[in-house]
Structures are given as structure tokens and as C-alpha cells.
Amino acid sequence: MVAQGLPFSFRKEIMRIAVFGSKKWSNYNEIIRQVTLMIQDWVIDNPEDTRFTFVHTAIPGAENMITEYIGKTESFLRQKGYSIKEEIVRGNKSAPHLNDIDIIERGADLALIFMTDGCKRTSACLNLIKEYGIPYKLIKD
């Protein structure tokens, strides 16, 4: 990936992906598809960058499915030369929206947002991501 106007590319030691998802998300196959495509697309443009950390709160729904995806694919991806890990943020139970800000402020390179209709949390997260200028992919169910 070459930044416009610069004669060199920036490498990421570890690609950090913030994941935000609705508790009502139920489409596990779409999680698999979207995360797999994101990894493949990144590695095509950045073949040396094969380390990924997914940062999320592990709440039920889409974020919990990310944990399941990592558990099921980590060994397979390691055989292909990838490192895939997760970092779970569970700091503030009385003000959970602060956990979402914490995820972003830990340094997200990209955000995946799995949104269902009427989910206020993922809408708020999308607004935060835009405010912080983080590239994102919005996936609606």
C-alpha cells in the first residue's frame, strides 16, 4: 500500500481491526466471509503483513462470533503463515460506551461494523469511527 505523494509504503507490524457488532447479529457465515475477505485483501496489498489482532468487547452477537471464528481458524491460518489473535476490552460495565472509545483509542487500523436495523450502539460506533478518521467496512444484516 503506497500512501499518495510518498515514495515508500508504510508497513504494519500488526494490523489492528476494531470490531463492533449488534447483539442481534446472527449470520455467522457472513462473519466468516467478511473477515476472510478482509484478511485476503490486506495480504494481497501488503504481502509481508500477516499479523492481525481483532479488538472487541466480546458481547453476544457479532463480536462473540469473531471469537468463535478466531478459535476455529487460528491453527489453519498459522499453517498459511498468518498470525491471528484477539484482544478483548471489558473495562467499564457501568458505562459500556467507554469500552467502544477505548477500542478505537488503542489504535485501530481498520474497523468492521456488523449492524442490524435499529442498533443504537453500532450507529454510535460508526459515528465515532468517522470522527477518528478510521477506515471501516459496514456490513448490514
Secondary structure by P-SEA (a helix, b strand, c coil): cccccccbbbbbcbbbbbbbbbcccccaaaaaaaaaaaaaaaaaacccccbbbbbccccccaaaaaaaaaaacaaaaaaabbbbbbbbbccccccaaaaaaaaaaccccbbbbbcccccaaaaaaaaaaaaabbbbbbbcc
